[in-house]
Amino acid sequence: MVLVTSGSYPQRRSVRAPAYDYTTPGAYYITVVTEKRVCLFGAVQDDRFVADPAGTVVARIWHELPVRFPSLELDRFVVMPNHVHGVLWLTETSVAQSVNLSAAVGAFKSLASREINALLGRAGSVWQRGYYERVVRNEGELTAIRRYVDENPLRWALDADNPDR
C-alpha cells in the first residue's frame, strides 16, 4: 500500500497498485460507501433490498454510466442501505474512447451525490472519500465476486453497519 496525502487531509493508505494502468481492459470490482456509513438508500426486508428514492437514484446513475463512458460495460451490481457493490468492465476501444476506473467511479459518485442532495434538500458529502477496488484476475474470482454481490442482501442482518443488528 502507498501513503497518500492530499491538502489538509491526514495521510491514508491507498489500495491502488501504483504501477497498474487503470485503463487496462478487464473486470473491476468496486465498493463505494456512504459518508459515516449512514443508511440513505433504503432497507433490507426479507433478505431483499428495497430502495427508497435515493436508492433508486443510485441504481439509475449506475446503469446510465455506459452512456457517458461507451467503453464501460456493467456486470453485477447491488445497492445496499449504506453502500454499493458493482462489477464493471473496461473494454478495448480506441485511445480516444478509453476511460480509467477512477473517472468512471468519480462520475458515478458526483452525479449520484448531486441528485441525492437535491432530492433530500441537503448539502454535503453523500459518499466517503475514495472507494475500494479490486482488479478481477480470473474467472474463478469473478464467479466468487458475482456471488458475493448477489448475496449481499442476505448478509445484511449480520453487517456491523446495520443499525438494526
PLY file of the C-alpha trace (Angstrom):
ply
format ascii 1.0
element vertex 165
property float x
property float y
property float z
element edge 164
property int vertex1
property int vertex2
end_header
0.00 0.00 0.00
1.04 3.56 -0.62
0.61 6.52 1.73
-1.28 9.34 0.06
-1.52 12.93 1.27
-3.93 15.48 -0.08
-4.05 19.04 1.15
-5.10 19.20 4.79
-6.22 15.57 4.91
-4.16 13.23 7.07
-2.11 10.51 5.45
-4.14 7.50 4.40
-3.25 4.25 2.73
-4.17 3.81 -0.89
-5.21 0.36 -2.09
-4.34 1.32 -5.66
-1.44 -0.52 -7.24
0.99 2.32 -8.03
2.23 0.84 -11.31
-1.11 -0.52 -12.54
-2.78 1.13 -15.54
-6.45 1.52 -14.60
-7.43 1.92 -18.25
-6.45 -1.72 -18.84
-9.37 -3.68 -20.28
-10.85 -6.17 -17.85
-13.21 -6.59 -14.92
-13.04 -4.48 -11.78
-14.93 -4.96 -8.53
-15.76 -1.81 -6.60
-17.40 -0.86 -3.33
-18.49 2.70 -2.54
-19.67 3.56 0.99
-21.80 6.44 2.24
-20.29 9.16 4.41
-20.17 7.89 8.01
-21.90 4.74 6.75
-25.29 6.41 7.09
-28.16 4.37 5.66
-29.51 6.62 2.90
-30.65 4.27 0.16
-33.37 2.04 1.57
-33.67 -1.08 3.68
-33.28 -4.82 3.51
-36.58 -6.59 4.11
-36.96 -10.36 3.95
-33.36 -10.62 2.70
-34.07 -8.32 -0.27
-33.01 -4.72 -0.72
-35.92 -2.29 -1.07
-34.78 1.05 -2.46
-36.11 4.38 -1.26
-35.98 7.35 -3.69
-32.26 7.96 -3.02
-31.51 4.28 -3.64
-33.44 4.46 -6.90
-31.27 7.41 -7.96
-28.10 5.47 -7.17
-29.24 2.48 -9.26
-30.26 4.68 -12.19
-26.99 6.64 -12.20
-25.01 3.36 -12.15
-26.99 1.93 -15.05
-26.51 5.14 -17.08
-22.70 5.07 -16.81
-22.19 3.32 -20.20
-23.98 6.23 -21.89
-21.33 8.58 -20.50
-18.49 6.07 -20.97
-19.12 3.88 -24.06
-16.09 1.70 -23.30
-17.66 0.67 -19.99
-19.84 -2.42 -19.57
-21.76 -3.21 -16.42
-21.90 -6.59 -14.75
-23.27 -7.33 -11.26
-24.50 -4.51 -9.04
-26.32 -4.15 -5.75
-27.44 -1.13 -3.78
-27.45 -1.63 -0.02
-28.67 0.77 2.70
-25.24 2.41 3.08
-23.06 1.16 0.24
-22.97 -0.25 -3.26
-21.04 -3.12 -4.79
-20.50 -3.44 -8.51
-18.51 -5.20 -11.15
-17.73 -3.26 -14.27
-15.68 -3.97 -17.35
-13.38 -1.63 -19.19
-13.44 -2.80 -22.80
-10.91 -2.45 -25.59
-11.54 0.72 -27.56
-9.57 3.40 -29.28
-7.42 5.58 -27.04
-9.80 8.49 -27.64
-12.66 6.50 -26.06
-10.83 4.78 -23.21
-11.85 5.53 -19.66
-9.98 4.91 -16.47
-11.62 3.36 -13.47
-11.34 6.39 -11.21
-13.03 8.64 -13.80
-16.00 6.27 -14.02
-16.34 5.88 -10.24
-15.83 9.62 -9.74
-18.58 10.43 -12.23
-20.89 7.92 -10.53
-20.28 9.41 -7.09
-20.58 13.01 -8.29
-23.76 12.55 -10.32
-25.44 10.50 -7.60
-24.45 13.00 -4.90
-25.84 15.93 -6.82
-29.22 14.26 -7.39
-29.49 12.78 -3.90
-28.70 16.09 -2.21
-31.28 17.87 -4.38
-33.84 15.14 -3.67
-33.26 15.24 0.09
-32.89 19.03 0.26
-29.47 18.80 1.82
-25.84 19.60 1.10
-22.63 17.83 1.92
-20.99 14.55 1.23
-23.03 11.52 0.30
-20.01 9.24 -0.11
-16.84 8.56 1.83
-13.65 9.70 0.11
-12.24 7.13 -2.24
-13.60 3.68 -2.89
-12.47 0.08 -2.69
-11.46 -1.60 -5.94
-10.07 -4.90 -6.96
-8.78 -5.96 -10.34
-10.56 -9.23 -11.14
-7.78 -11.61 -12.12
-9.54 -14.76 -13.33
-12.87 -16.46 -13.98
-12.96 -18.17 -10.57
-12.50 -14.85 -8.80
-15.18 -13.26 -10.99
-17.63 -16.04 -10.12
-16.96 -15.59 -6.38
-17.35 -11.80 -6.59
-20.60 -12.09 -8.54
-21.94 -14.46 -5.88
-20.85 -12.05 -3.12
-22.62 -9.13 -4.82
-25.78 -11.15 -5.50
-25.94 -12.49 -1.93
-25.06 -9.23 -0.17
-28.65 -8.51 0.98
-28.74 -11.96 2.62
-25.83 -10.93 4.88
-27.22 -7.53 5.90
-28.61 -8.86 9.19
-25.02 -9.67 10.20
-23.42 -6.45 8.90
-21.71 -4.38 11.61
-23.11 -1.21 9.97
-26.71 -2.43 10.15
-28.41 -0.19 12.75
-30.98 -2.92 13.49
-28.36 -5.55 14.27
0 1
1 2
2 3
3 4
4 5
5 6
6 7
7 8
8 9
9 10
10 11
11 12
12 13
13 14
14 15
15 16
16 17
17 18
18 19
19 20
20 21
21 22
22 23
23 24
24 25
25 26
26 27
27 28
28 29
29 30
30 31
31 32
32 33
33 34
34 35
35 36
36 37
37 38
38 39
39 40
40 41
41 42
42 43
43 44
44 45
45 46
46 47
47 48
48 49
49 50
50 51
51 52
52 53
53 54
54 55
55 56
56 57
57 58
58 59
59 60
60 61
61 62
62 63
63 64
64 65
65 66
66 67
67 68
68 69
69 70
70 71
71 72
72 73
73 74
74 75
75 76
76 77
77 78
78 79
79 80
80 81
81 82
82 83
83 84
84 85
85 86
86 87
87 88
88 89
89 90
90 91
91 92
92 93
93 94
94 95
95 96
96 97
97 98
98 99
99 100
100 101
101 102
102 103
103 104
104 105
105 106
106 107
107 108
108 109
109 110
110 111
111 112
112 113
113 114
114 115
115 116
116 117
117 118
118 119
119 120
120 121
121 122
122 123
123 124
124 125
125 126
126 127
127 128
128 129
129 130
130 131
131 132
132 133
133 134
134 135
135 136
136 137
137 138
138 139
139 140
140 141
141 142
142 143
143 144
144 145
145 146
146 147
147 148
148 149
149 150
150 151
151 152
152 153
153 154
154 155
155 156
156 157
157 158
158 159
159 160
160 161
161 162
162 163
163 164
